[in-house]
Amino acid sequence: MQPEFWHERWRHGQIAFHQPVADRSLTLHWPTLELAAGSRVFVPLCGKSLDMLWLRDRGHPVVGVELSSIALEAFCMENGIPARRRLQDGFEIYEASNLELFRGDFFALTAAALNGVDAVYDRAALISWSEELRLPYVEHLARLVRGGTPMLLVTLEYPQSQRPGPPFSVERAEVLRLYSPHYTVREIARQDILESESRMRLRGVTELFEVCYRLRRHA
C-alpha cells in the first residue's frame, strides 16, 4: 500500500473504511484505559475519523497523523472546525481547540514532534498496512511513545483468501508477534460483525470479527 494508493482512494472518495459515527469498540472499551482527564491521545492514520471528536469531547487533546490533505480538510469542513495551519519539520499541521493534526508521512514523524502523548488509539491503521509494512509500522510507533503508554487497538479477522485488503485481516497470533516485543497485549473483546457489514458479505466474506486489544508499552 504505497502513498499514491491512499491518495487515489481519497481523491475518488473510495473511503468505505470511514464510519459515520464513533466506533463501537472505542465507546465501549476506551474507559478501561483509565486515563486521567486531559491525557493526550495519538491517532495514527486518522483520516477524517469522528472518533477524534468523541475523544476530544471527553476532554482528551487529540494528536493525529494523516497522509491525505483531502481527509484533513474534509474533517475540518464537515465538522465546522476552524483550523489554523502551520509548517513544521516537513509536516503541514492543522491546529484547533484540543486538536493537532499532522499532514504527512507517518514514518517521518518523531517523538519530539509529538511532544509527548499519553495514549494511542488505533482502529484503522494496523489493518490498513499490507503484511510487509506491519512490522515497520509497529516498530516506528513504539519509538514514538514512552514506556507505560496504553493503547486501544481494534482489528478485523476474516478469511483473507476471500477478498484482498485493505482492510486486511490481522489474526491474534500476528498481533502478538508484532507487538509483544514492545508491549503487554491483552485481548478484551471479540464480536461477530458480519451481519452489519453488507459490503463484506457481497464480496464473499463468510466470517468477520472485530477484535479489541488493550496494550501497554514496556517501560
C-alpha positions in Angstrom: 0.0 0.0 0.0 2.1 2.9 -1.3 1.2 6.5 -0.6 -0.3 7.0 -4.0 -2.8 4.2 -3.4 -4.3 6.2 -0.4 -4.1 9.5 -2.3 -6.2 7.9 -5.0 -8.7 6.5 -2.5 -9.3 9.9 -1.1 -9.4 11.7 -4.4 -12.1 9.3 -5.7 -14.0 9.1 -2.4 -13.3 5.4 -2.0 -13.3 5.6 1.8 -15.7 2.8 2.9 -13.4 2.5 5.9 -14.8 5.8 7.2 -17.5 5.4 9.8 -20.4 8.0 10.2 -20.4 7.6 13.9 -17.8 6.9 16.7 -16.6 3.3 16.7 -18.5 0.9 19.0 -15.3 -0.6 20.4 -14.0 2.8 21.2 -17.1 3.9 23.1 -17.3 0.6 25.0 -13.7 -0.1 25.9 -11.9 3.3 26.0 -12.8 3.7 29.7 -10.8 0.6 30.5 -7.6 2.5 29.8 -8.4 4.6 32.9 -6.7 7.7 31.6 -6.6 10.9 33.6 -8.5 13.9 32.4 -6.5 15.9 29.9 -4.5 13.0 28.7 -3.2 13.5 25.1 -4.2 10.8 22.6 -2.4 9.9 19.4 -4.4 8.6 16.5 -2.2 7.2 13.7 -3.6 7.3 10.1 -6.5 9.3 11.4 -8.3 10.1 8.2 -11.4 12.2 9.0 -12.5 9.9 11.8 -15.2 11.1 14.1 -13.5 9.0 16.8 -11.2 12.1 17.2 -14.2 14.2 18.1 -15.5 11.6 20.5 -12.2 11.6 22.3 -12.0 15.4 22.3 -15.5 15.6 23.7 -14.3 13.6 26.7 -11.5 16.0 27.5 -8.6 14.5 25.6 -6.4 16.7 23.4 -6.0 14.7 20.2 -2.9 14.4 18.0 -3.4 12.7 14.6 -1.2 12.0 11.6 -2.7 11.5 8.1 -1.2 11.3 4.6 -4.0 13.0 2.7 -4.8 16.7 2.9 -8.2 15.9 1.4 -9.0 13.9 4.5 -8.0 16.6 7.0 -9.7 19.4 5.0 -12.9 17.3 4.9 -12.6 16.6 8.6 -12.4 20.3 9.4 -15.1 21.5 6.9 -17.6 18.7 7.7 -17.4 19.3 11.4 -17.2 23.1 11.4 -13.6 23.2 12.8 -11.8 26.5 12.1 -8.3 25.0 11.9 -5.1 27.1 11.7 -2.3 25.7 9.6 1.5 25.9 10.1 4.5 24.1 8.7 6.9 22.2 11.0 9.6 19.7 10.1 8.1 18.8 6.7 4.6 18.5 8.0 1.6 20.7 7.5 -0.1 20.9 10.9 -3.8 21.7 11.3 -4.5 23.1 14.7 -7.8 23.8 16.5 -9.0 23.6 20.1 -7.5 20.3 21.5 -6.7 19.1 18.0 -3.2 18.9 16.3 -3.3 17.0 13.0 -0.1 16.3 11.1 -0.4 16.0 7.4 2.4 13.9 6.1 4.2 10.6 6.2 3.7 8.6 9.5 7.3 7.3 9.2 8.7 10.8 9.1 7.0 11.6 12.5 9.3 11.9 15.5 8.7 11.6 19.2 10.0 15.2 19.6 7.4 16.4 17.1 4.6 14.7 19.0 5.9 16.3 22.2 4.6 13.5 24.4 1.3 11.6 24.2 -0.4 9.7 27.0 -2.3 7.0 25.0 -2.7 5.6 21.5 -5.9 4.7 19.7 -5.6 2.6 16.5 -8.8 1.5 14.8 -7.9 1.6 11.1 -4.1 1.9 11.0 -2.7 -1.6 11.6 -5.3 -3.2 9.3 -4.5 -0.8 6.5 -0.9 -2.0 6.1 0.0 -4.9 3.9 1.9 -7.7 5.6 5.4 -6.5 4.8 4.7 -3.0 6.3 3.1 -4.0 9.6 6.3 -4.6 11.4 7.9 -1.3 10.3 4.7 0.4 11.4 4.7 -1.2 14.8 8.4 -0.6 15.4 8.1 3.1 14.5 5.0 3.5 16.7 6.9 2.0 19.6 9.6 4.6 19.1 7.1 7.5 19.3 5.7 6.7 22.7 7.1 6.5 26.2 7.2 3.4 28.4 3.9 2.8 30.2 1.8 4.3 27.4 -1.5 2.4 26.9 -3.1 1.7 23.6 -6.5 0.6 22.4 -6.2 -1.5 19.2 -9.1 -2.6 17.0 -8.5 -5.2 14.3 -10.5 -7.3 11.9 -10.3 -11.1 11.4 -11.8 -12.8 8.3 -10.6 -15.4 5.7 -8.1 -13.3 3.8 -8.4 -15.6 0.8 -12.0 -14.5 0.3 -11.1 -10.9 -0.5 -8.0 -8.7 -0.8 -7.3 -5.9 1.6 -7.3 -3.3 2.8 -8.7 -3.6 5.3 -6.6 -6.6 6.0 -7.3 -9.5 8.3 -4.8 -9.5 11.2 -5.1 -12.6 13.3 -4.4 -12.7 17.1 -1.1 -14.6 16.6 0.1 -11.8 14.3 -0.9 -9.1 16.8 1.1 -11.0 19.5 4.1 -11.4 17.1 4.2 -7.8 16.2 3.5 -6.1 19.5 4.8 -8.5 22.2 8.5 -7.3 21.9 7.4 -3.8 22.9 4.0 -4.1 24.7 2.0 -6.3 27.0 -1.0 -7.4 25.0 -4.5 -8.4 26.2 -7.5 -9.3 24.0 -10.5 -7.7 25.7 -13.4 -8.2 23.2 -14.3 -10.2 20.1 -17.5 -9.5 18.2 -19.1 -11.2 15.1 -19.9 -8.2 12.9 -20.7 -9.9 9.6 -24.4 -9.2 9.8 -23.8 -5.5 9.9 -21.2 -5.4 7.1 -23.1 -5.9 3.9 -20.1 -4.8 1.7 -18.0 -7.6 3.1 -20.8 -10.2 2.6 -21.3 -9.0 -1.0 -17.5 -9.5 -1.6 -17.9 -13.2 -0.5 -16.7 -12.9 3.1 -18.3 -15.6 5.2 -16.9 -14.8 8.6 -15.9 -11.4 10.1 -14.9 -10.5 13.6 -13.9 -7.2 15.2 -11.3 -7.7 17.9 -10.3 -5.2 20.5 -7.0 -5.3 22.4 -5.6 -3.3 25.3 -1.8 -2.8 25.1 0.8 -1.1 27.3 4.2 -0.1 26.2 7.0 -1.7 28.2 9.0 0.6 30.5 
